[in-house]
Structures are given as C-alpha cells and as structure tokens.
Amino acid sequence: MGTPIKNGLLITGTDTDVGKTIVTSAIAAYWLQHHAADSLGLMKPVQSGLGDFETYTRLFDLKQSAESITPQRFAAPLAPPLAAAQEGKRIDLTIVWHYLSQLLAERQFVLVEALGGLGSPVTDEWTIADLAAAWHLPIVLVVPVKLGAIAQTVANVALARQHQLSVRGIVLNCTAPLTAEERQNWAPIDLIERLTQLPVLGAMPYLPQTDDISALVQAASDLKLEALLPH
C-alpha cells in the first residue's frame, strides 16, 4: 500500500442507499462553515442516473466546474459499466483521475463519494476497492443501522483489508427513525469495534430534511472529525 493521500477522503459504504451522500454532505457542510468555499473539492467520480451531482450543486456553492464534480455521467440508474454500455460508451478512469489529481493539488480538502459499496463495479475490471487502492485514497465506511449491519460491516472491512486500504473508521447512519433500543440491537458499537478492530466515529441521526444545512453541520459535529479532516 502506498502512502494514503493526506487531503483526500473516499466516502464509501456497505451497499447502495446506505447514506453516503448525506454523510458526504454533512462533512462538506461542516467544512464550509469554517473554511473558504474554494478550499473544498467535492467529487462523485461516476454517476448513473440522477442524484448526487444535483444534490451537491443545490446544497453548496462549489467553486468547481461540473466536470470536476462528476467527470463521468450516464443516464440509466444502473451499475456504471452497464449504464455506459447502454450509451455505447466505456468508463474512462483517466478522465476521473485528471480532475481528481487537479483537485487534490489545488484544494485543502477533497471529498470523493463512492458509488455503491466497496465491492461495486466501477468498470468491467475494477471495483471501488480497487480504485481506492490504486489512487491511495483513505476511506470511511458508512453502515446503515439495520438488521444485518454487523455482518455487512465485517465483510466490507475484510474486503478493505484484502486491498490494504487505509480505513479511517466507520460511520453509522440511521436511514429511518429508530429507537435507542433498535440502534443498540442492530449496530452495537462495542461489538462492531471488537470484530473489526476499527473505531466507530459516530452515528448520523435520521434527517428527514436533507437540505437543512444547519442540521447537516450539527450531525457532522457529533462525529469524531479529527479522524476525517486534514490537519
């Protein structure tokens, strides 16, 4: 494993629809409360269908070109290689790396939101885990609080270790309103930390209004941000 990039962070998860966008948005909102807009780089390397590009450009006044936010975009809401094939195209990661390396050189902090989970395909040959390893991006793993969360976390951490990734920690995310008992029973922090030997950096609450910047900032401030933000 090469030396992890110090000012970049890949937000990945155990699967799709686990809350990567809201975690990324919360960290970005917190950063922008304390730093200039042009100090942050925000990227979704490949987007298929509508979603993250639209969310980020609605929430934030990003000092970036559209291409640097989402270098590869396809219409169909499918796995990227399948979405690209529907348009007679292939995923070109050299374009993604061009914009990412530019952001890493120019910005104080660069947040990259992965697509799907660590095992999700980016191309016909590469998964998100392969991408993180090749580009030396440290990761944070987003885990939805639900039945099965423990097994999903252990499996994804094993995949991260197989690829020798630098894992900063785990963020639990409540994708629905939950009781304290449900949170403890489905995603017990002590057990997850013992099984993975990784820190749980906190839990994101269920946020019914995902466009509420103050709520996003508050949610991020409750995380152990010293493990995530550049020093």
N, C-alpha and C positions, 0 to 999 in steps of 0.2 A: 504493500500500500504506500502510495506517495504521501507527502505532507498535505494534510487537508487544507483547503483554501480558507484563509482566516476571515475574510469578509463576505463569504457566501454561505448560504444555508438552504438545503433542499428540504421542503416540507413534503413528506411522503406519508403513506398510511397503510393500513392493513387491506384496504379494498377501495372501491369507488364509493362515493357518497358517505364518507366517514367524517367529513368536516374539515378537509384540508383547506378549502377556500376560506372558511370562517377563521380558522387558526392563522392562516397567512394574513388575512385582512386585519385581524386583531393585532398581530405583531407589527404589521406595517403602520396601522393607525397609532399605536403606541410610539413607534419610532418617529413618526412625523409630528407628534406632539412636542418632541424635544429636539428635532433637527430640521434643517432646511429641506425643502422638497427635492432639490437636486442632489441630496446625499443618498437617496434611496433608489435602488434599482429593483424592479418587480417584473418577474417573467413567468409565463406559462409556456414552456418550450413548444408544445404541440397541443392544439385544441381541436377536437372534433365535435361539431355541433355548437350550440350557443352556450354561454355560461361565464367562464372566468374573466375573459377579456372584457366583456360587458360589465361585469361586477366591478372590476378594478378601475376601469375608466369612469364609472359612475361614482364610486366612492372617493377617489383620490384625483388630485390634480397632478398627475405624474408628468415629470419633465422628460418624457421619453417619446420616441416615435412608436406608432402602432406596431411596426415590425419588430422592434426590440422588446415589446411586451409579449407578443405572440408571434414568433418567427414563422411558424407553420400552422395554417388553419385550413380545416376541411369541413364540409357542410354536414355530413352524416354523423350522428351521435354514436359512433362505433369505435372499437379499438383503432388507434391511429393507422396502422398498416392497412386495415380493411377500409377505413374511410378514405385514405389516399387512393387505394386501388379503384374505388368506385369512380374516382375522377381521372383515372388513367395516370396517376402520379405515384411517386415513392417518397417516403420521408427522407429529407436531406438534412442530416445532423450537422453537416459542415456549416450550413446557414445558421442553425441554432447556436453552435459554438462561436461563430463570428460575433453575434450580438451579445452572447453571454460574456465572452472574454473582454469585449469592449466595456460592458457594464462593470465588470469586476475591476477593470483598470481605472475607471472614472468615478465610481461611486464608493461611498464609505461602507455601505451595507447593501447586499443583493439577496433578495428572497426569491427562490425558484420553487414554484408549486408543481409537484409531480402530477402525473395523470394516473388514476387508478392506484394500485398498490405497488409494493416493491417488485412483485413478480409480473406486473402488467407489461405487455409488449409495447415498445416504442417503435421498433421496426420489425422486420421479419427475423432479425437475428438478435436484437438487443432488448433487454428488459430495463425497467427503471433502475434496478440494482446494478446492472452492467453500466448504465450511464453514470450513476453516482460514482462508481469505482473508477471509470475511465477519466472522469473530469475532477476527481478528488474533492467532491462536494461532501461536507459533513451533512448528516441528516438528523431530523427529528421525526419520530414515528407517531402519527396520530391514530388513536384507537377509539372507536365508538364504544360507549358504555352500553353494553347489551349482553344477553346471554351468549356465551361463546367468545367473549372478549379475551379471556385469559389464553385460550388455545391459539387464537389468531395472533396475539402478541408474541407468544413464544415461537410460533412458526416463522413470523416475519423477522424477529431478532436472529433466529438461526440462519435465515437467508442473508441477512445483513452481515453476519459474521463469516459466512461462506465466501462473501465477496470482499471481506476485510474492510468494511465500511466503518467510518468514524461516526458512531451514533451518540449524539449529544444527550439524548434522553427520550422519554415517552410523554406525550400529552394526551390525556383522556378527554373525550368530547361527548357531551350529552346532546344527542341528536333529537331528543324528545324530553318533555318534562318528566323528571324522575324523582322518586322519594330518596331520602338518605339511605334507607334500607336497600333499595334496588341498586343504588350506586355501589354500596359496600358489597352486596352479594354478587353482583355481576363483574365488577372490576376492583377487587380488593387491592389497594396499593401495596401493602406489605408483601402479599403473595406474589404479585407481578414483579416487584423488585427482587425478591429472593430467586424466582425462577429465571429471570433474565439477567440478573446482576447489572441492571441499569437503573438510573434514577427516574422516577415519575416526577415530571416537572410541574405537575398541577393538573387541574381539571377545568375545562371550559364549561360554563353553565349553558343550559339551553337558552338560546337567544331568539325569541320569536321575531324581533325586528333586526334583521342582519344588516340594515343600512344605518343603524344608530351608532355613529362614530364614538360617542361618549361611552356607550355600553361595550363596544369593542375594546376601547382603551382600558376600561376597568377590568374586563376579562383578562386581557393580556397582563395587566399589572399584578394580577394574582398568580401568575406563573413565575417560575424561577428563571427570570430572564437573563441572569448573569451567565447561564449556560448557553444561551442562544444568541445574544447580541455581541457584536465585535467589541473588543476592549481598546 
